[in-house]
Amino acid sequence: MAAIAEVLALSGESEQAMKIATDFNLLSLDPPISKFRQALLALAFGQTERALSLLAASQQDREAELVWINVDPRLDLIRQLPTFKTIVHEVFPTVLS
């Protein structure tokens, strides 16, 4: 459902996307999805700071999905932000961004 909500949000169907996110607690503090996936959903809703915060939390939790942080095109919107670069450096210390 997170992927569906993400696609809807990116397609301009924010109201329907938010209903799904709310109904399935996708952006709650105790979600049924990873913080990485929450970050992608937050970014689809245009919540840049929240997405960065969730990515930082994902890094702290050492979530497996973080291996995609440097190549996932859904993160292109925030790729040049200093906070994002810091997170990438913490995940991949030898990668220059």
N, CA, C and O atoms as a CHARMM CRD file, in Angstrom:
* protein
*
  388
    1    1 MET  N      0.81800  -1.19500   0.00000 PROA 1      0.00000
    2    1 MET  CA     0.00000   0.00000   0.00000 PROA 1      0.00000
    3    1 MET  C      0.86600   1.26600   0.00000 PROA 1      0.00000
    4    1 MET  O      0.44800   2.30600  -0.50700 PROA 1      0.00000
    5    2 ALA  N      2.05900   1.17300   0.56400 PROA 2      0.00000
    6    2 ALA  CA     2.94700   2.33600   0.57800 PROA 2      0.00000
    7    2 ALA  C      3.32200   2.73000  -0.84300 PROA 2      0.00000
    8    2 ALA  O      3.36200   3.91600  -1.17300 PROA 2      0.00000
    9    3 ALA  N      3.59400   1.74000  -1.68200 PROA 3      0.00000
   10    3 ALA  CA     3.95700   2.02900  -3.07400 PROA 3      0.00000
   11    3 ALA  C      2.78100   2.65200  -3.81600 PROA 3      0.00000
   12    3 ALA  O      2.97100   3.55800  -4.62800 PROA 3      0.00000
   13    4 ILE  N      1.59000   2.18200  -3.55100 PROA 4      0.00000
   14    4 ILE  CA     0.39900   2.74700  -4.19800 PROA 4      0.00000
   15    4 ILE  C      0.21100   4.18600  -3.74900 PROA 4      0.00000
   16    4 ILE  O     -0.04100   5.06600  -4.57300 PROA 4      0.00000
   17    5 ALA  N      0.32900   4.43100  -2.46000 PROA 5      0.00000
   18    5 ALA  CA     0.18900   5.79900  -1.93900 PROA 5      0.00000
   19    5 ALA  C      1.26300   6.70000  -2.53400 PROA 5      0.00000
   20    5 ALA  O      0.99300   7.85500  -2.86300 PROA 5      0.00000
   21    6 GLU  N      2.47500   6.18100  -2.67100 PROA 6      0.00000
   22    6 GLU  CA     3.57100   6.96500  -3.23900 PROA 6      0.00000
   23    6 GLU  C      3.27100   7.35300  -4.68700 PROA 6      0.00000
   24    6 GLU  O      3.44000   8.51000  -5.07200 PROA 6      0.00000
   25    7 VAL  N      2.82900   6.38800  -5.48300 PROA 7      0.00000
   26    7 VAL  CA     2.50900   6.66500  -6.89000 PROA 7      0.00000
   27    7 VAL  C      1.36600   7.65700  -6.98900 PROA 7      0.00000
   28    7 VAL  O      1.41000   8.56600  -7.81800 PROA 7      0.00000
   29    8 LEU  N      0.35500   7.50000  -6.17100 PROA 8      0.00000
   30    8 LEU  CA    -0.76900   8.43600  -6.18900 PROA 8      0.00000
   31    8 LEU  C     -0.31200   9.85000  -5.83100 PROA 8      0.00000
   32    8 LEU  O     -0.71500  10.81800  -6.47600 PROA 8      0.00000
   33    9 ALA  N      0.51800   9.96500  -4.81400 PROA 9      0.00000
   34    9 ALA  CA     1.01200  11.28700  -4.40700 PROA 9      0.00000
   35    9 ALA  C      1.82800  11.92100  -5.52200 PROA 9      0.00000
   36    9 ALA  O      1.68500  13.11200  -5.79600 PROA 9      0.00000
   37   10 LEU  N      2.67000  11.14600  -6.15900 PROA 10     0.00000
   38   10 LEU  CA     3.48600  11.65500  -7.25100 PROA 10     0.00000
   39   10 LEU  C      2.65000  12.00000  -8.48600 PROA 10     0.00000
   40   10 LEU  O      3.06400  12.80400  -9.32100 PROA 10     0.00000
   41   11 SER  N      1.47700  11.38700  -8.59000 PROA 11     0.00000
   42   11 SER  CA     0.57700  11.64200  -9.72100 PROA 11     0.00000
   43   11 SER  C     -0.38500  12.78700  -9.46500 PROA 11     0.00000
   44   11 SER  O     -1.24600  13.07900 -10.29500 PROA 11     0.00000
   45   12 GLY  N     -0.23900  13.43600  -8.31400 PROA 12     0.00000
   46   12 GLY  CA    -1.11300  14.55100  -7.99300 PROA 12     0.00000
   47   12 GLY  C     -2.39500  14.16600  -7.28100 PROA 12     0.00000
   48   12 GLY  O     -3.25200  15.01600  -7.03900 PROA 12     0.00000
   49   13 GLU  N     -2.53200  12.91100  -6.95000 PROA 13     0.00000
   50   13 GLU  CA    -3.71900  12.42700  -6.23500 PROA 13     0.00000
   51   13 GLU  C     -3.42800  12.40500  -4.73200 PROA 13     0.00000
   52   13 GLU  O     -3.56700  11.37500  -4.07300 PROA 13     0.00000
   53   14 SER  N     -3.02500  13.55000  -4.21300 PROA 14     0.00000
   54   14 SER  CA    -2.56900  13.64300  -2.82700 PROA 14     0.00000
   55   14 SER  C     -3.63300  13.25400  -1.81600 PROA 14     0.00000
   56   14 SER  O     -3.32600  12.61000  -0.81300 PROA 14     0.00000
   57   15 GLU  N     -4.87300  13.63400  -2.06200 PROA 15     0.00000
   58   15 GLU  CA    -5.94200  13.33200  -1.10600 PROA 15     0.00000
   59   15 GLU  C     -6.14000  11.82400  -0.97400 PROA 15     0.00000
   60   15 GLU  O     -6.23600  11.29800   0.13500 PROA 15     0.00000
   61   16 GLN  N     -6.20100  11.13800  -2.10600 PROA 16     0.00000
   62   16 GLN  CA    -6.37200   9.69000  -2.08300 PROA 16     0.00000
   63   16 GLN  C     -5.13300   9.01200  -1.48600 PROA 16     0.00000
   64   16 GLN  O     -5.24800   8.03700  -0.74200 PROA 16     0.00000
   65   17 ALA  N     -3.95700   9.53500  -1.81700 PROA 17     0.00000
   66   17 ALA  CA    -2.71600   8.98600  -1.26800 PROA 17     0.00000
   67   17 ALA  C     -2.67300   9.14600   0.24400 PROA 17     0.00000
   68   17 ALA  O     -2.28600   8.22100   0.95800 PROA 17     0.00000
   69   18 MET  N     -3.06500  10.30700   0.73000 PROA 18     0.00000
   70   18 MET  CA    -3.04600  10.54700   2.17100 PROA 18     0.00000
   71   18 MET  C     -4.05700   9.66300   2.89000 PROA 18     0.00000
   72   18 MET  O     -3.81300   9.23100   4.01600 PROA 18     0.00000
   73   19 LYS  N     -5.17500   9.39500   2.25700 PROA 19     0.00000
   74   19 LYS  CA    -6.16700   8.50600   2.86300 PROA 19     0.00000
   75   19 LYS  C     -5.57600   7.10700   3.04800 PROA 19     0.00000
   76   19 LYS  O     -5.74600   6.49200   4.10100 PROA 19     0.00000
   77   20 ILE  N     -4.89100   6.61500   2.03500 PROA 20     0.00000
   78   20 ILE  CA    -4.25200   5.30200   2.14100 PROA 20     0.00000
   79   20 ILE  C     -3.17500   5.33300   3.23100 PROA 20     0.00000
   80   20 ILE  O     -3.09900   4.43300   4.06700 PROA 20     0.00000
   81   21 ALA  N     -2.34900   6.37500   3.20700 PROA 21     0.00000
   82   21 ALA  CA    -1.27800   6.49600   4.21000 PROA 21     0.00000
   83   21 ALA  C     -1.85000   6.53400   5.62000 PROA 21     0.00000
   84   21 ALA  O     -1.29200   5.93400   6.53800 PROA 21     0.00000
   85   22 THR  N     -2.95700   7.23800   5.78700 PROA 22     0.00000
   86   22 THR  CA    -3.59400   7.34100   7.09700 PROA 22     0.00000
   87   22 THR  C     -4.26100   6.02400   7.48700 PROA 22     0.00000
   88   22 THR  O     -4.07800   5.53900   8.60300 PROA 22     0.00000
   89   23 ASP  N     -5.03400   5.44600   6.56500 PROA 23     0.00000
   90   23 ASP  CA    -5.74900   4.19900   6.85200 PROA 23     0.00000
   91   23 ASP  C     -4.80300   3.06100   7.23400 PROA 23     0.00000
   92   23 ASP  O     -5.15200   2.20700   8.04900 PROA 23     0.00000
   93   24 PHE  N     -3.61100   3.05100   6.64800 PROA 24     0.00000
   94   24 PHE  CA    -2.66300   1.97100   6.90300 PROA 24     0.00000
   95   24 PHE  C     -1.50800   2.39100   7.82400 PROA 24     0.00000
   96   24 PHE  O     -0.52100   1.66800   7.96200 PROA 24     0.00000
   97   25 ASN  N     -1.64400   3.56500   8.44900 PROA 25     0.00000
   98   25 ASN  CA    -0.63800   4.06900   9.40000 PROA 25     0.00000
   99   25 ASN  C      0.76900   4.10200   8.80600 PROA 25     0.00000
  100   25 ASN  O      1.74300   3.79100   9.49200 PROA 25     0.00000
  101   26 LEU  N      0.87500   4.47700   7.53700 PROA 26     0.00000
  102   26 LEU  CA     2.15200   4.42600   6.84200 PROA 26     0.00000
  103   26 LEU  C      3.12300   5.52000   7.27100 PROA 26     0.00000
  104   26 LEU  O      4.33400   5.36600   7.11700 PROA 26     0.00000
  105   27 LEU  N      2.61100   6.61200   7.80000 PROA 27     0.00000
  106   27 LEU  CA     3.48000   7.69400   8.25100 PROA 27     0.00000
  107   27 LEU  C      3.44200   7.87600   9.76600 PROA 27     0.00000
  108   27 LEU  O      3.82100   8.92600  10.28600 PROA 27     0.00000
  109   28 SER  N      2.98400   6.85100  10.46100 PROA 28     0.00000
  110   28 SER  CA     2.89900   6.91000  11.91800 PROA 28     0.00000
  111   28 SER  C      4.27400   6.67000  12.54300 PROA 28     0.00000
  112   28 SER  O      5.23600   6.36300  11.83800 PROA 28     0.00000
  113   29 LEU  N      4.36000   6.80900  13.85000 PROA 29     0.00000
  114   29 LEU  CA     5.61500   6.56400  14.55500 PROA 29     0.00000
  115   29 LEU  C      5.94500   5.07800  14.64400 PROA 29     0.00000
  116   29 LEU  O      7.10700   4.70400  14.80500 PROA 29     0.00000
  117   30 ASP  N      4.93400   4.24500  14.54000 PROA 30     0.00000
  118   30 ASP  CA     5.11900   2.79800  14.59300 PROA 30     0.00000
  119   30 ASP  C      4.49200   2.18000  13.33900 PROA 30     0.00000
  120   30 ASP  O      3.46200   1.51100  13.42300 PROA 30     0.00000
  121   31 PRO  N      5.11000   2.40300  12.18700 PROA 31     0.00000
  122   31 PRO  CA     4.50400   1.99200  10.92400 PROA 31     0.00000
  123   31 PRO  C      4.74300   0.51600  10.59900 PROA 31     0.00000
  124   31 PRO  O      5.62400  -0.12400  11.17400 PROA 31     0.00000
  125   32 PRO  N      3.94800  -0.00800   9.67200 PROA 32     0.00000
  126   32 PRO  CA     4.16200  -1.38200   9.22200 PROA 32     0.00000
  127   32 PRO  C      5.22200  -1.46700   8.11700 PROA 32     0.00000
  128   32 PRO  O      5.41600  -2.52800   7.52400 PROA 32     0.00000
  129   33 ILE  N      5.90100  -0.36100   7.84300 PROA 33     0.00000
  130   33 ILE  CA     6.92500  -0.31600   6.79100 PROA 33     0.00000
  131   33 ILE  C      8.22400   0.25600   7.36700 PROA 33     0.00000
  132   33 ILE  O      8.23900   0.81100   8.46600 PROA 33     0.00000
  133   34 SER  N      9.30100   0.11100   6.61100 PROA 34     0.00000
  134   34 SER  CA    10.59700   0.61700   7.06100 PROA 34     0.00000
  135   34 SER  C     10.62800   2.14500   7.03100 PROA 34     0.00000
  136   34 SER  O      9.82300   2.78800   6.35800 PROA 34     0.00000
  137   35 LYS  N     11.55700   2.69300   7.76300 PROA 35     0.00000
  138   35 LYS  CA    11.74300   4.14600   7.75800 PROA 35     0.00000
  139   35 LYS  C     12.21600   4.61700   6.37900 PROA 35     0.00000
  140   35 LYS  O     11.87300   5.72000   5.95200 PROA 35     0.00000
  141   36 PHE  N     12.99700   3.79300   5.68500 PROA 36     0.00000
  142   36 PHE  CA    13.42800   4.12100   4.33200 PROA 36     0.00000
  143   36 PHE  C     12.21600   4.29200   3.42600 PROA 36     0.00000
  144   36 PHE  O     12.12400   5.26400   2.67700 PROA 36     0.00000
  145   37 ARG  N     11.29200   3.34900   3.49800 PROA 37     0.00000
  146   37 ARG  CA    10.08400   3.42300   2.66900 PROA 37     0.00000
  147   37 ARG  C      9.20900   4.60000   3.10400 PROA 37     0.00000
  148   37 ARG  O      8.58400   5.25400   2.26900 PROA 37     0.00000
  149   38 GLN  N      9.16600   4.86600   4.40400 PROA 38     0.00000
  150   38 GLN  CA     8.44200   6.05000   4.89500 PROA 38     0.00000
  151   38 GLN  C      9.05200   7.31500   4.31400 PROA 38     0.00000
  152   38 GLN  O      8.33300   8.24300   3.94300 PROA 38     0.00000
  153   39 ALA  N     10.37800   7.35400   4.23400 PROA 39     0.00000
  154   39 ALA  CA    11.05600   8.53200   3.68000 PROA 39     0.00000
  155   39 ALA  C     10.66200   8.74600   2.22300 PROA 39     0.00000
  156   39 ALA  O     10.42600   9.87900   1.80300 PROA 39     0.00000
  157   40 LEU  N     10.58800   7.66900   1.45600 PROA 40     0.00000
  158   40 LEU  CA    10.17200   7.79000   0.05800 PROA 40     0.00000
  159   40 LEU  C      8.74700   8.31700  -0.04000 PROA 40     0.00000
  160   40 LEU  O      8.44200   9.13800  -0.90600 PROA 40     0.00000
  161   41 LEU  N      7.88500   7.85000   0.83800 PROA 41     0.00000
  162   41 LEU  CA     6.50000   8.30900   0.84600 PROA 41     0.00000
  163   41 LEU  C      6.42100   9.77800   1.26200 PROA 41     0.00000
  164   41 LEU  O      5.69300  10.56000   0.65000 PROA 41     0.00000
  165   42 ALA  N      7.15500  10.14500   2.27900 PROA 42     0.00000
  166   42 ALA  CA     7.17500  11.54800   2.71800 PROA 42     0.00000
  167   42 ALA  C      7.67100  12.44700   1.59400 PROA 42     0.00000
  168   42 ALA  O      7.13400  13.53500   1.38400 PROA 42     0.00000
  169   43 LEU  N      8.68100  12.00300   0.87900 PROA 43     0.00000
  170   43 LEU  CA     9.20700  12.78400  -0.24100 PROA 43     0.00000
  171   43 LEU  C      8.16500  12.92600  -1.34600 PROA 43     0.00000
  172   43 LEU  O      8.06300  13.98500  -1.96400 PROA 43     0.00000
  173   44 ALA  N      7.39900  11.88000  -1.60000 PROA 44     0.00000
  174   44 ALA  CA     6.32500  11.94500  -2.60200 PROA 44     0.00000
  175   44 ALA  C      5.27200  12.97800  -2.21000 PROA 44     0.00000
  176   44 ALA  O      4.64000  13.58700  -3.07300 PROA 44     0.00000
  177   45 PHE  N      5.09000  13.16900  -0.91500 PROA 45     0.00000
  178   45 PHE  CA     4.14900  14.17900  -0.41400 PROA 45     0.00000
  179   45 PHE  C      4.79100  15.56300  -0.34000 PROA 45     0.00000
  180   45 PHE  O      4.14100  16.52800   0.06100 PROA 45     0.00000
  181   46 GLY  N      6.05600  15.66200  -0.72100 PROA 46     0.00000
  182   46 GLY  CA     6.73600  16.95300  -0.69800 PROA 46     0.00000
  183   46 GLY  C      7.27400  17.34200   0.65800 PROA 46     0.00000
  184   46 GLY  O      7.57500  18.51200   0.89400 PROA 46     0.00000
  185   47 GLN  N      7.40000  16.38100   1.55100 PROA 47     0.00000
  186   47 GLN  CA     7.87400  16.63000   2.91500 PROA 47     0.00000
  187   47 GLN  C      9.37100  16.33700   3.00400 PROA 47     0.00000
  188   47 GLN  O      9.78600  15.31400   3.54800 PROA 47     0.00000
  189   48 THR  N     10.16800  17.24800   2.46200 PROA 48     0.00000
  190   48 THR  CA    11.61300  17.05000   2.35200 PROA 48     0.00000
  191   48 THR  C     12.28900  16.85000   3.70300 PROA 48     0.00000
  192   48 THR  O     13.05600  15.90300   3.87800 PROA 48     0.00000
  193   49 GLU  N     12.01500  17.72400   4.64800 PROA 49     0.00000
  194   49 GLU  CA    12.66500  17.61600   5.96300 PROA 49     0.00000
  195   49 GLU  C     12.29600  16.31600   6.66800 PROA 49     0.00000
  196   49 GLU  O     13.13700  15.67700   7.30000 PROA 49     0.00000
  197   50 ARG  N     11.03100  15.93700   6.55100 PROA 50     0.00000
  198   50 ARG  CA    10.59800  14.68000   7.16700 PROA 50     0.00000
  199   50 ARG  C     11.29500  13.49800   6.49500 PROA 50     0.00000
  200   50 ARG  O     11.70600  12.55200   7.16700 PROA 50     0.00000
  201   51 ALA  N     11.42500  13.55300   5.17800 PROA 51     0.00000
  202   51 ALA  CA    12.10500  12.48300   4.45100 PROA 51     0.00000
  203   51 ALA  C     13.55300  12.35700   4.91100 PROA 51     0.00000
  204   51 ALA  O     14.04200  11.24900   5.13000 PROA 51     0.00000
  205   52 LEU  N     14.23200  13.48000   5.05500 PROA 52     0.00000
  206   52 LEU  CA    15.62100  13.45700   5.51700 PROA 52     0.00000
  207   52 LEU  C     15.72100  12.90300   6.93700 PROA 52     0.00000
  208   52 LEU  O     16.63000  12.13300   7.24800 PROA 52     0.00000
  209   53 SER  N     14.79700  13.29500   7.77900 PROA 53     0.00000
  210   53 SER  CA    14.78300  12.79200   9.15000 PROA 53     0.00000
  211   53 SER  C     14.55800  11.28100   9.17900 PROA 53     0.00000
  212   53 SER  O     15.19000  10.56500   9.95600 PROA 53     0.00000
  213   54 LEU  N     13.66400  10.81000   8.33700 PROA 54     0.00000
  214   54 LEU  CA    13.39100   9.37500   8.27700 PROA 54     0.00000
  215   54 LEU  C     14.58100   8.60700   7.69900 PROA 54     0.00000
  216   54 LEU  O     14.86500   7.49000   8.13200 PROA 54     0.00000
  217   55 LEU  N     15.26900   9.19100   6.73700 PROA 55     0.00000
  218   55 LEU  CA    16.46500   8.54000   6.20400 PROA 55     0.00000
  219   55 LEU  C     17.55100   8.45900   7.27100 PROA 55     0.00000
  220   55 LEU  O     18.25300   7.45300   7.37300 PROA 55     0.00000
  221   56 ALA  N     17.68600   9.50700   8.05600 PROA 56     0.00000
  222   56 ALA  CA    18.65900   9.48200   9.15300 PROA 56     0.00000
  223   56 ALA  C     18.28900   8.39200  10.16300 PROA 56     0.00000
  224   56 ALA  O     19.16000   7.67600  10.65800 PROA 56     0.00000
  225   57 ALA  N     17.00700   8.27300  10.46200 PROA 57     0.00000
  226   57 ALA  CA    16.55000   7.22900  11.38400 PROA 57     0.00000
  227   57 ALA  C     16.78000   5.84000  10.77900 PROA 57     0.00000
  228   57 ALA  O     17.14100   4.89800  11.48400 PROA 57     0.00000
  229   58 SER  N     16.57000   5.73000   9.48700 PROA 58     0.00000
  230   58 SER  CA    16.81700   4.47300   8.79000 PROA 58     0.00000
  231   58 SER  C     18.29100   4.08900   8.88600 PROA 58     0.00000
  232   58 SER  O     18.63300   2.92100   9.06700 PROA 58     0.00000
  233   59 GLN  N     19.14400   5.08600   8.76200 PROA 59     0.00000
  234   59 GLN  CA    20.58800   4.84300   8.88200 PROA 59     0.00000
  235   59 GLN  C     20.93400   4.40700  10.30200 PROA 59     0.00000
  236   59 GLN  O     21.72200   3.48200  10.49800 PROA 59     0.00000
  237   60 GLN  N     20.34800   5.06800  11.28200 PROA 60     0.00000
  238   60 GLN  CA    20.59100   4.69200  12.67700 PROA 60     0.00000
  239   60 GLN  C     20.15000   3.25500  12.95600 PROA 60     0.00000
  240   60 GLN  O     20.79300   2.53300  13.71800 PROA 60     0.00000
  241   61 ASP  N     19.03700   2.85000  12.32500 PROA 61     0.00000
  242   61 ASP  CA    18.51600   1.48700  12.51000 PROA 61     0.00000
  243   61 ASP  C     19.21800   0.46900  11.60800 PROA 61     0.00000
  244   61 ASP  O     18.97000  -0.73300  11.70300 PROA 61     0.00000
  245   62 ARG  N     20.09700   0.96500  10.73100 PROA 62     0.00000
  246   62 ARG  CA    20.83900   0.11100   9.80500 PROA 62     0.00000
  247   62 ARG  C     19.91600  -0.75200   8.95500 PROA 62     0.00000
  248   62 ARG  O     20.12900  -1.95500   8.80500 PROA 62     0.00000
  249   63 GLU  N     18.89200  -0.12100   8.40300 PROA 63     0.00000
  250   63 GLU  CA    17.93100  -0.84100   7.57900 PROA 63     0.00000
  251   63 GLU  C     18.57400  -1.32900   6.28000 PROA 63     0.00000
  252   63 GLU  O     19.38700  -0.63200   5.67200 PROA 63     0.00000
  253   64 ALA  N     18.20100  -2.51500   5.87700 PROA 64     0.00000
  254   64 ALA  CA    18.78900  -3.14300   4.69700 PROA 64     0.00000
  255   64 ALA  C     18.53600  -2.35300   3.41800 PROA 64     0.00000
  256   64 ALA  O     19.37400  -2.36200   2.51600 PROA 64     0.00000
  257   65 GLU  N     17.40500  -1.67400   3.32400 PROA 65     0.00000
  258   65 GLU  CA    17.06000  -0.93600   2.10000 PROA 65     0.00000
  259   65 GLU  C     17.99500   0.24100   1.82200 PROA 65     0.00000
  260   65 GLU  O     18.01800   0.76900   0.71000 PROA 65     0.00000
  261   66 LEU  N     18.74900   0.64500   2.81000 PROA 66     0.00000
  262   66 LEU  CA    19.66800   1.77900   2.62900 PROA 66     0.00000
  263   66 LEU  C     20.74200   1.53300   1.58100 PROA 66     0.00000
  264   66 LEU  O     21.37800   2.48300   1.12400 PROA 66     0.00000
  265   67 VAL  N     20.95800   0.29500   1.19300 PROA 67     0.00000
  266   67 VAL  CA    21.94700   0.03800   0.14300 PROA 67     0.00000
  267   67 VAL  C     21.55900   0.73800  -1.15600 PROA 67     0.00000
  268   67 VAL  O     22.40500   0.92100  -2.03200 PROA 67     0.00000
  269   68 TRP  N     20.29800   1.13000  -1.29500 PROA 68     0.00000
  270   68 TRP  CA    19.81100   1.78400  -2.51100 PROA 68     0.00000
  271   68 TRP  C     19.88200   3.30400  -2.43900 PROA 68     0.00000
  272   68 TRP  O     19.55200   3.97500  -3.41600 PROA 68     0.00000
  273   69 ILE  N     20.29900   3.85500  -1.32300 PROA 69     0.00000
  274   69 ILE  CA    20.23600   5.30500  -1.12300 PROA 69     0.00000
  275   69 ILE  C     21.01300   6.09400  -2.17400 PROA 69     0.00000
  276   69 ILE  O     20.61400   7.20200  -2.53200 PROA 69     0.00000
  277   70 ASN  N     22.08900   5.55100  -2.65800 PROA 70     0.00000
  278   70 ASN  CA    22.93000   6.29500  -3.59500 PROA 70     0.00000
  279   70 ASN  C     22.47500   6.16000  -5.05100 PROA 70     0.00000
  280   70 ASN  O     22.99500   6.85900  -5.92100 PROA 70     0.00000
  281   71 VAL  N     21.51400   5.27200  -5.33000 PROA 71     0.00000
  282   71 VAL  CA    21.10200   5.05300  -6.71600 PROA 71     0.00000
  283   71 VAL  C     19.59300   5.15600  -6.95700 PROA 71     0.00000
  284   71 VAL  O     19.17100   5.22900  -8.11100 PROA 71     0.00000
  285   72 ASP  N     18.79100   5.16500  -5.93300 PROA 72     0.00000
  286   72 ASP  CA    17.33900   5.21200  -6.12000 PROA 72     0.00000
  287   72 ASP  C     16.94100   6.56700  -6.70200 PROA 72     0.00000
  288   72 ASP  O     17.14900   7.59300  -6.05400 PROA 72     0.00000
  289   73 PRO  N     16.37500   6.59400  -7.90800 PROA 73     0.00000
  290   73 PRO  CA    16.04000   7.86800  -8.54800 PROA 73     0.00000
  291   73 PRO  C     14.95100   8.65600  -7.81600 PROA 73     0.00000
  292   73 PRO  O     14.80200   9.85700  -8.04000 PROA 73     0.00000
  293   74 ARG  N     14.19800   7.99700  -6.95200 PROA 74     0.00000
  294   74 ARG  CA    13.16600   8.71900  -6.19700 PROA 74     0.00000
  295   74 ARG  C     13.78500   9.69600  -5.20900 PROA 74     0.00000
  296   74 ARG  O     13.10800  10.59100  -4.70300 PROA 74     0.00000
  297   75 LEU  N     15.06600   9.52200  -4.93800 PROA 75     0.00000
  298   75 LEU  CA    15.76700  10.41000  -4.00700 PROA 75     0.00000
  299   75 LEU  C     16.51200  11.54100  -4.71800 PROA 75     0.00000
  300   75 LEU  O     17.19400  12.33700  -4.07300 PROA 75     0.00000
  301   76 ASP  N     16.38500  11.61200  -6.02000 PROA 76     0.00000
  302   76 ASP  CA    17.08800  12.64800  -6.79100 PROA 76     0.00000
  303   76 ASP  C     16.73700  14.06400  -6.33900 PROA 76     0.00000
  304   76 ASP  O     17.56900  14.96800  -6.41300 PROA 76     0.00000
  305   77 LEU  N     15.51700  14.25200  -5.87600 PROA 77     0.00000
  306   77 LEU  CA    15.08200  15.59200  -5.44300 PROA 77     0.00000
  307   77 LEU  C     15.89200  16.13200  -4.26900 PROA 77     0.00000
  308   77 LEU  O     15.99500  17.34500  -4.08900 PROA 77     0.00000
  309   78 ILE  N     16.45800  15.24700  -3.48200 PROA 78     0.00000
  310   78 ILE  CA    17.18300  15.69400  -2.28400 PROA 78     0.00000
  311   78 ILE  C     18.66300  15.31800  -2.31800 PROA 78     0.00000
  312   78 ILE  O     19.39300  15.57800  -1.36100 PROA 78     0.00000
  313   79 ARG  N     19.09700  14.72300  -3.39100 PROA 79     0.00000
  314   79 ARG  CA    20.45700  14.20100  -3.50200 PROA 79     0.00000
  315   79 ARG  C     21.54300  15.24800  -3.25300 PROA 79     0.00000
  316   79 ARG  O     22.60300  14.90600  -2.72900 PROA 79     0.00000
  317   80 GLN  N     21.31300  16.50300  -3.61200 PROA 80     0.00000
  318   80 GLN  CA    22.32900  17.54700  -3.47200 PROA 80     0.00000
  319   80 GLN  C     22.30300  18.24600  -2.11500 PROA 80     0.00000
  320   80 GLN  O     23.16100  19.08600  -1.84500 PROA 80     0.00000
  321   81 LEU  N     21.34600  17.91900  -1.26400 PROA 81     0.00000
  322   81 LEU  CA    21.25800  18.55500   0.04900 PROA 81     0.00000
  323   81 LEU  C     22.36100  18.03900   0.97700 PROA 81     0.00000
  324   81 LEU  O     22.66000  16.84400   0.98900 PROA 81     0.00000
  325   82 PRO  N     22.95700  18.93600   1.74600 PROA 82     0.00000
  326   82 PRO  CA    24.04500  18.53100   2.65100 PROA 82     0.00000
  327   82 PRO  C     23.65700  17.40800   3.61400 PROA 82     0.00000
  328   82 PRO  O     24.45700  16.50700   3.86600 PROA 82     0.00000
  329   83 THR  N     22.45400  17.45500   4.14600 PROA 83     0.00000
  330   83 THR  CA    22.01800  16.41200   5.08500 PROA 83     0.00000
  331   83 THR  C     21.96900  15.05300   4.39500 PROA 83     0.00000
  332   83 THR  O     22.37400  14.04400   4.97100 PROA 83     0.00000
  333   84 PHE  N     21.47500  15.03000   3.16900 PROA 84     0.00000
  334   84 PHE  CA    21.43300  13.77600   2.41100 PROA 84     0.00000
  335   84 PHE  C     22.84600  13.25100   2.17800 PROA 84     0.00000
  336   84 PHE  O     23.11000  12.06200   2.36000 PROA 84     0.00000
  337   85 LYS  N     23.74700  14.13600   1.77600 PROA 85     0.00000
  338   85 LYS  CA    25.13500  13.73400   1.52700 PROA 85     0.00000
  339   85 LYS  C     25.78600  13.16800   2.78400 PROA 85     0.00000
  340   85 LYS  O     26.57400  12.22500   2.71400 PROA 85     0.00000
  341   86 THR  N     25.45400  13.74400   3.92300 PROA 86     0.00000
  342   86 THR  CA    25.98800  13.24300   5.18900 PROA 86     0.00000
  343   86 THR  C     25.49600  11.82700   5.45800 PROA 86     0.00000
  344   86 THR  O     26.26800  10.96500   5.87700 PROA 86     0.00000
  345   87 ILE  N     24.21500  11.59100   5.21800 PROA 87     0.00000
  346   87 ILE  CA    23.64400  10.25800   5.43500 PROA 87     0.00000
  347   87 ILE  C     24.31200   9.25400   4.49900 PROA 87     0.00000
  348   87 ILE  O     24.68900   8.16200   4.92500 PROA 87     0.00000
  349   88 VAL  N     24.46000   9.62100   3.22300 PROA 88     0.00000
  350   88 VAL  CA    25.10900   8.73200   2.25900 PROA 88     0.00000
  351   88 VAL  C     26.52800   8.41100   2.72000 PROA 88     0.00000
  352   88 VAL  O     26.96600   7.26300   2.65000 PROA 88     0.00000
  353   89 HSD  N     27.23800   9.42700   3.18800 PROA 89     0.00000
  354   89 HSD  CA    28.61100   9.20700   3.65600 PROA 89     0.00000
  355   89 HSD  C     28.64900   8.27400   4.86800 PROA 89     0.00000
  356   89 HSD  O     29.59300   7.49700   5.02000 PROA 89     0.00000
  357   90 GLU  N     27.64700   8.34300   5.71700 PROA 90     0.00000
  358   90 GLU  CA    27.59800   7.44800   6.87500 PROA 90     0.00000
  359   90 GLU  C     27.29000   6.01200   6.45900 PROA 90     0.00000
  360   90 GLU  O     27.76300   5.06300   7.08600 PROA 90     0.00000
  361   91 VAL  N     26.49300   5.85700   5.39700 PROA 91     0.00000
  362   91 VAL  CA    26.15600   4.52000   4.89800 PROA 91     0.00000
  363   91 VAL  C     27.32500   3.93800   4.10600 PROA 91     0.00000
  364   91 VAL  O     27.67700   2.76800   4.25500 PROA 91     0.00000
  365   92 PHE  N     27.91900   4.78600   3.26000 PROA 92     0.00000
  366   92 PHE  CA    29.03600   4.38400   2.39900 PROA 92     0.00000
  367   92 PHE  C     30.21000   5.33500   2.63900 PROA 92     0.00000
  368   92 PHE  O     30.39300   6.28000   1.87200 PROA 92     0.00000
  369   93 PRO  N     31.00000   5.11000   3.67500 PROA 93     0.00000
  370   93 PRO  CA    32.07400   6.04400   4.02500 PROA 93     0.00000
  371   93 PRO  C     33.10000   6.27500   2.91600 PROA 93     0.00000
  372   93 PRO  O     33.74100   7.32600   2.89600 PROA 93     0.00000
  373   94 THR  N     33.27100   5.34200   2.00800 PROA 94     0.00000
  374   94 THR  CA    34.28000   5.48900   0.96300 PROA 94     0.00000
  375   94 THR  C     33.73300   6.11100  -0.31600 PROA 94     0.00000
  376   94 THR  O     34.49700   6.34900  -1.25200 PROA 94     0.00000
  377   95 VAL  N     32.42600   6.38100  -0.38100 PROA 95     0.00000
  378   95 VAL  CA    31.82300   6.96800  -1.57400 PROA 95     0.00000
  379   95 VAL  C     31.90100   8.47800  -1.48600 PROA 95     0.00000
  380   95 VAL  O     31.48300   9.07000  -0.49100 PROA 95     0.00000
  381   96 LEU  N     32.42500   9.09300  -2.50500 PROA 96     0.00000
  382   96 LEU  CA    32.46800  10.55800  -2.56900 PROA 96     0.00000
  383   96 LEU  C     31.19100  11.02000  -3.23600 PROA 96     0.00000
  384   96 LEU  O     30.80500  10.48200  -4.27400 PROA 96     0.00000
  385   97 SER  N     30.53000  12.00800  -2.65900 PROA 97     0.00000
  386   97 SER  CA    29.31000  12.51700  -3.26600 PROA 97     0.00000
  387   97 SER  C     29.49000  13.93600  -3.75400 PROA 97     0.00000
  388   97 SER  O     28.55500  14.52600  -4.29600 PROA 97     0.00000
